[in-house]
Amino acid sequence: MPLANLKPIETRTLREQAVNRLKTQIVTGQLGKGERLTETGLAKALGISRGPLREAIRDLVEMGLLVSKPYTGIFVRGVTKRDIEELYSLRLALEQFAFQECWGKRSEVNMADLRARHTRLTRVIDDGCSPQEAIERELELHSWCYEVSDHSLLQKSWNQLRPNLSFYFTIHQQAHERAGPQRDAHDLYVSLACGGSLDAMLDHLTQHMRQGMKQALAALPDE
């Protein structure tokens, strides 16, 4: 068959597009905690059939953004204090391991990349960006150590964690009525990541994550 008859492959399936659309709605708070969703309503709103929609819903349930209750429906997941404590304890363990793995693989090139990510984050904060853009830039910065680690299973774990972090960062921003972290929140993080002491970096991560967990817990309404 002549190659000219071949059509370009669509790189993003309906399932992937549905996941991305719904994930954005959830992590930005446009779909609220505990909101009940229906397959019929979602299929109509997204303009897709129920087959790819059900696959997308399964993906979002696995991510922890939706809860499927038999005979009841699909709900946007709420957040409990235990959820946040578990998230930050896992995140700390993963990020410390990522730095242990990437430490000997740092170079002038990839450290310059980290500084550039930090600059992009501070720029969107200064520009009064949308909250979601600030979250993406903050996650981009934290992704650096996972990427440099060149550890595929670790990177997979981080990618699975990211949607939950986006969700919790959104809650934190809304509670504090600001778009993104404080401007200087990652100055020391970047300085130590490019420095000479792994122990100092690991100690800072403990403090950095502990502060993040404290702020996230404070942002939750009283139960």
N, C-alpha and C positions, 0 to 999 in steps of 0.2 A: 504494500500500500504506500503510495507516495507520502512523504513526510508533510507535504504541503496541506494534506487533508486533515492532519492532526490539529486539534484545538488545544490551546493552553489549559492546563489543569487548574481548577479553582483551588487555591492553597488553603482557603478557610471554608470549611464545611458549614452547613446550616447549623449543625450542632455546636461548632465552635463559636459561630457568630451569636447564637442564642445565649451560650454561656457568658460570653463577654458583655452582651447587652444587659443581661440580668445581674451579673456580678457588679457592673457599674452602678446600676440602680440601687443595689443593696448596700454596697460599701459607701455610697454617697448619702445614704439615708433617705433616698427618694421612695424606696419601699421600706416601710417602717417595721420595727421589731414586733413580731407576733402577727403581722398582717397575713391574712389567709389568701392564698392564690389558687386559681383553678386552671386545669389544663385547657379548658375551653377558652377562658379569658386570655391566657397567655398566648395560645396558638393564634387567636384572632389579632391580638395586639402586635405580635411579631410577624404575622403573615406567613406562618409555616405550618406544616402538618404536625400531627401529634407524635409521629415516629421520632424525628430528630429532637422534638421538644422533650420527650420523655428521657432521651439520652442526656440532654443538657441538664435536666432536673436531677438525674442520678449523679452527674458530675458535681453539681452544686451541693447536693446532700453530702457527698464525700468530702468536699471542701469545708463543710461545716457551716455553710451560709443559709441552707434551707433545711427544714425538718419535714420529713414525710410521715404522717400519722395514718395508719390504715383505717379506712372507713371514715376518716375525719377530713383529711385534706393536706395541703402543702402549706407550710408556714415559714415566714422569714424568721430566722433564729434570733432569739434574744441572747443577751450576754449576762452571765453571772460572775460573781467574784472568783469562783473556782475556775471558770473558763479562763479568766485573765491570769490567774496564778499559774495555771498549767501552761498557758501559752508562753509566758515570760520565762518560766523555768526551762522549758524546752528550747526557747530561742537563745537563752544564755548558753546552754550546753552546746548547741549547734554552732553559735558564732565563736565561742572560745575554741572549739575544735577546728573551725574554718581558719582561724588565725594561726593555730599550731601547724596546720597543713600548708598554709600559704607563706609562712614567714620566710622560709628559705628560697621561695620562688619569686620574691619581690625583686623588682628591677626599677631603674630610673624611669623607664617607659610606663610601667603599670602604676607606679606611685604618682607620676604626673597625671595619669588618668583619674586616680582617686581625688587628687586636688581639683581637677576639672569638674568632677561630679559634685564636689563640695561647693565650688563656685556656682554651678547651675542651681543648686539648692538655695544658696543665699540670694541669688539673683531673683528667683521666683518669689521668695519671701519679700524682698525689697520692692518688687513690682506689684505686690498685692494680688498675687495670682489666685486662681481658684483653689479651694481646699484639696481637690483631687490631684491637681498638678503638683502641689507641694508634697503630698503623700507619695506620688510616683517618684519624685526626685529624691525623697528621703530613702525610699526602698532601693532606688538605684545605687545610692551611696553604700547602703549596707550590703548590697549584692556583691560588692567588689571583692571582699575576702573569699566568698564562695567561688567566684569565677576564677580568681588567681589560684585557689587551692587545687584546681584541676581534678576534683574528686567528684565523679559523676553521681554517686548515690547521695552525697552531701548536697550537691546542687539540686537534685530532685526533691530532697526533703525541704530545702529552702523554698523552692517554687510552690510546693504544696502548702507551705505556711503563709506565703505572701498574701493571699486573699483574706485570711483571718486578720493579719496585721493591718491591712487596709481598712477593714471593718472597724477594728478597735481604735485605730488612729483617727478615724472619722468621728467616733464617739467622743474621743478626747478633745478634738478640735471644736466640736459643737459645744461641749461643756465649758471650754475656756474662751469661746467666741473669737477664735483666731484661725487664720489659714496657715497651717504648718507649724513646725517647732519654733522655738525661740532662735533668733538669728545665730547666736554663738553656741548653740547646743552641741554642735559637732566639731568645734574647733580643736579641743583637746583630743578627741577621738582620732581625727585625721593626723594630727601632729604625732601622736604615739604610734599610729599605724605605719607611719613613715620613719619612725625612730629606731633606736637600737636595742630596746628592751622588750622582749616578748612578755616577761613577767609583769611589767608596768602596763602593757596593753591588756593583758588578761584581768588584772586588778581593776583597771578602768572599766572594762566591760561589765564586771560585776556591779560597780557603782552606777554605771549608765543604765543598765537594765533594771536595777532595783528602783532607781528614780522613775523610770518609765512606767514600771508596774504600779508604783505608788500613785502616780498621777492618773493612770488609767482607772485604778480602783476608786480614787476620789471622784472621778467623773461619773461613776455609776449612781443612779438614784438610790436612795435608801430602800431596802427591800421590806 
